[in-house]
Amino acid sequence: DKTAIIANGADKVTFQVMLGGEDITSNASARLYLVERDGKAVSEKQASMQFASTVVGTYVFEARYEGSTRLVFTQYFTSTGCHNCPNMNKALKSLSQEYQDRMVIGAFHMNYSAVMDPMAIDVTTSYMIDVLYTSGLPGCFLDLRSDTNCYSLTPEKTTMENIDRMLADYPAACGVKIDSKYDAAKGTITVKFTVKASVTNEYRILPFLVEDGIVANQDGGSSDYVHDNVVRAAGAASLVGDRLNTIEKDAEATKSYTFNVQNGWNTDNMRVVVCV
């Protein structure tokens, strides 16, 4: 309702959010973000559609409809035997701040350079050879697309351009609800996914079990290096996801998976990541 306010903490600007000609300001999925303060990029979710401040400055806002927020799956290939991987880790942390709430990282570990990685899983090599046609580490690909290669030597500008291209060229086509249950007695995590389509199409589902905060030696890093986003298990039978077949617009489909928890895994630090 205005483009300038008095910096007294009382004067406020009120935002209205429109989507497809519809006022969705009161919709719980519509959120307001402060994305720039005096020329510096930030990402601060606002508590309401009103803003006030006691600090003089220039503020830039962005409205997001989180019911259809598009997340880019960032598939990172790494190893504790990879000397250059710590540099890639730093780059990914920086990008995750730059694209907060717009990207999700899965770190796929493998044995490398005669070093046995305690977080290595067989599916890592399968993805590298059969899906993305790569062999070098560190490697980083977006949405399982081989033309988005973002190695540690790739300029940050190029990597950001790849992320922006994924967001622009492949908009969100569905929403996903995740219901997970951990059975400590059986040592299993059961996850039910409900996919609601906003576009009639054929869909696939690709779930992963991810763990943060794993401490292990890292070549080029330290003996107490902290590894995050570590993919512990892949749920789908296919590398590119299990078929859900055609889902009509506004209709839903469900599929469940069970993960077996291995010794040494910390379920308190685990998350479920799913691509549809």
WONORWO-V751468 format. One record per helix or strand of 2 or more residues. SS is the DSSP state (@ for helix, = for strand). FROM is the first residue (numbers start at 1). TO is the last residue. If there is no record, write none. Layout:
BEGIN
<<SS & FROM & TO> <SS & FROM & TO>>
END
This chain:
BEGIN
<<= & 13 & 14> <= & 18 & 19> <= & 22 & 23> <= & 30 & 37> <= & 40 & 45> <= & 50 & 51> <= & 59 & 65> <@ & 66 & 68> <= & 72 & 78> <@ & 85 & 98> <= & 103 & 109> <@ & 123 & 131> <= & 139 & 142> <@ & 146 & 148> <@ & 156 & 169> <= & 174 & 183> <= & 188 & 197> <= & 201 & 211> <= & 214 & 216> <= & 225 & 227> <= & 230 & 234> <= & 242 & 247> <= & 252 & 260> <@ & 267 & 269> <= & 270 & 275>>
END
